[in-house]
């Protein structure tokens, strides 16, 4: 169990029970994780997505099932040192899946929801990059950038540089597909009909 002070992770039927939040860090190594996590407008969990990421569709769907298991809420922490902490939480209510992005001013302090895949709030490119740059090594920086990227609603001031940064992060995180095309879809998501909440695209998601 992962403690998230100030954030209710018990679910509507377990108001007095233990929290459902668990450390999801091990899931980052699952095949298909980034295809399942990154919200690419217009793509369902289908063969087109699998081809783009260079993953097996079965792996993507299996990983997505792990991420959205109603029995657990995977949490992906992003430590900002003396600037506080962020956390990405898969909020797995039955019939109402979503991803919450939390912020806390420091250890033991309450977390607050600053953005959500349901449409509330967003993160700027500068905020996402600052959080990633605070990480201690290339892999951690790549993962932090990609974990937070689904909350990027506005096109970055320098789209070409953002695409290069995201492509490098995808490559570092182990994505074997067309990283430049994936990065382009992320950066220009507003040009492709607007962002959909994570987990809402397609009947199989």
C-alpha positions in Angstrom: 0.0 0.0 0.0 1.2 3.5 -0.9 0.2 6.3 1.5 -1.1 9.5 -0.2 -2.1 11.9 2.6 -5.1 14.0 1.8 -6.1 11.8 -1.2 -9.0 9.4 -0.9 -8.0 6.1 -2.5 -10.4 3.8 -0.7 -13.1 3.6 -3.3 -16.9 4.2 -2.7 -17.6 0.8 -1.2 -14.6 0.7 1.2 -14.9 4.1 2.9 -13.4 2.7 6.1 -11.1 0.1 4.6 -7.4 0.2 3.6 -6.4 2.3 0.7 -6.1 0.9 -2.8 -3.0 2.9 -3.9 0.0 0.7 -4.6 3.5 1.5 -5.9 3.3 1.0 -9.7 7.0 1.4 -10.4 7.4 -2.3 -11.5 4.7 -1.8 -14.2 7.0 0.6 -16.0 9.1 -2.3 -17.2 6.1 -4.2 -18.7 6.0 -4.5 -22.5 3.5 -2.1 -23.9 3.4 0.2 -20.9 4.0 3.5 -22.8 1.5 2.6 -25.5 -1.1 1.9 -22.8 -0.2 5.1 -20.8 0.3 7.8 -23.4 -3.0 9.2 -24.6 -2.7 9.5 -28.4 -5.8 11.1 -29.9 -7.6 9.0 -32.5 -5.8 5.7 -31.6 -7.6 2.8 -29.8 -5.8 -0.2 -28.3 -5.6 -1.8 -31.7 -3.0 -2.9 -34.3 -2.3 0.7 -35.4 -1.2 1.6 -31.9 0.8 -1.6 -31.6 2.6 -0.9 -34.9 3.4 2.7 -34.0 5.0 1.6 -30.7 6.6 -1.6 -32.0 4.7 -3.6 -29.4 2.5 -6.7 -29.5 -1.1 -5.7 -29.2 -1.7 -8.5 -26.7 1.1 -7.0 -24.5 -0.4 -3.6 -24.6 -3.8 -4.8 -23.7 -2.5 -7.0 -20.9 -0.5 -4.1 -19.4 -3.6 -1.8 -19.7 -5.6 -4.4 -17.8 -2.9 -4.3 -15.0 -3.0 -0.5 -14.9 -6.8 -0.4 -14.6 -7.3 -3.4 -12.3 -10.2 -2.3 -10.0 -8.5 -4.0 -7.0 -5.5 -1.6 -7.1 -4.7 2.0 -8.0 -1.1 2.0 -9.4 0.9 5.1 -8.3 3.9 6.5 -10.1 5.8 9.0 -7.9 7.9 11.8 -9.2 10.2 13.2 -6.5 11.1 16.9 -6.8 13.4 17.0 -3.8 12.9 20.2 -1.7 10.3 21.3 -4.3 7.8 18.6 -3.2 6.5 15.5 -4.9 4.2 14.6 -7.7 2.3 11.4 -8.2 0.4 9.9 -11.1 -2.5 7.7 -9.9 -4.7 5.3 -11.9 -8.0 5.9 -10.1 -9.8 2.7 -10.9 -13.4 3.2 -9.9 -15.7 0.6 -11.5 -17.3 2.2 -14.5 -15.3 5.4 -14.0 -11.6 4.9 -14.8 -9.4 8.0 -14.7 -5.9 9.2 -14.0 -5.2 11.8 -11.3 -2.1 13.9 -11.2 -1.2 14.9 -7.6 1.1 17.4 -6.0 2.4 17.6 -2.4 4.7 20.2 -0.9 6.8 17.5 0.8 7.0 14.2 2.7 4.1 13.7 5.0 2.2 16.7 3.6 -1.2 16.4 1.9 -1.6 15.7 -1.8 -3.9 17.7 -3.9 -5.2 16.8 -7.4 -3.7 19.4 -9.8 -4.9 17.7 -13.1 -7.0 14.8 -14.2 -7.8 12.8 -17.3 -11.4 13.6 -16.7 -10.7 17.1 -18.0 -9.8 19.1 -14.9 -6.5 21.0 -15.0 -3.4 20.6 -17.1 0.3 20.9 -17.0 2.5 23.2 -19.1 5.4 21.9 -21.1 7.7 24.0 -18.9 6.3 22.4 -15.7 6.7 18.9 -17.2 10.3 19.5 -18.3 11.2 21.0 -14.9 9.9 17.9 -13.1 11.8 15.6 -15.5 15.0 17.6 -15.2 15.0 17.2 -11.5 15.4 13.5 -11.7 18.9 11.9 -11.1 19.6 9.9 -14.3 18.6 9.7 -17.9 16.1 6.9 -17.5 14.3 8.6 -14.6 14.2 11.8 -16.5 12.7 10.1 -19.5 10.1 8.3 -17.4 9.0 11.4 -15.5 8.6 13.3 -18.7 6.5 10.6 -20.3 4.4 9.9 -17.1 3.3 13.6 -17.0 3.0 14.2 -20.8 -0.7 13.1 -21.0 -1.6 16.3 -19.1 0.1 18.5 -21.7 -2.9 20.2 -23.3 -1.2 23.2 -25.1 1.3 23.0 -27.9 4.8 23.8 -26.5 6.4 27.1 -27.4 9.0 25.3 -29.5 7.2 22.3 -31.0 10.3 21.0 -32.8 12.4 21.0 -29.7 9.6 19.3 -27.7 9.3 16.6 -30.3 13.1 16.0 -30.1 13.0 15.8 -26.3 10.0 13.4 -26.3 11.5 11.2 -29.0 14.7 10.9 -27.0 12.7 10.1 -23.9 10.7 7.4 -25.7 13.9 5.9 -27.0 15.5 6.0 -23.6 12.4 4.4 -22.0 12.7 1.5 -24.4 10.1 2.3 -27.0 11.1 0.4 -30.2 8.6 2.0 -32.6 8.5 5.3 -34.5 9.4 7.6 -31.6 9.4 10.7 -33.8 5.9 10.0 -35.0 4.7 9.3 -31.4 6.3 12.5 -30.1 4.7 14.5 -33.0 1.2 13.2 -32.1 1.8 14.2 -28.4 3.0 17.7 -29.2 0.3 18.4 -31.9 -2.6 16.6 -30.1 -4.6 19.9 -30.3 -4.4 19.7 -34.1 -5.9 16.2 -34.1 -9.2 17.0 -32.6 -8.4 17.7 -29.0 -7.3 15.5 -26.1 -9.5 12.6 -24.8 -9.3 11.5 -21.2 -6.9 8.6 -20.8 -8.7 5.3 -21.0 -11.7 6.7 -22.9 -10.6 6.0 -26.5 -12.1 3.0 -28.0 -14.4 0.3 -26.7 -11.6 -2.0 -25.7 -9.7 0.5 -23.6 
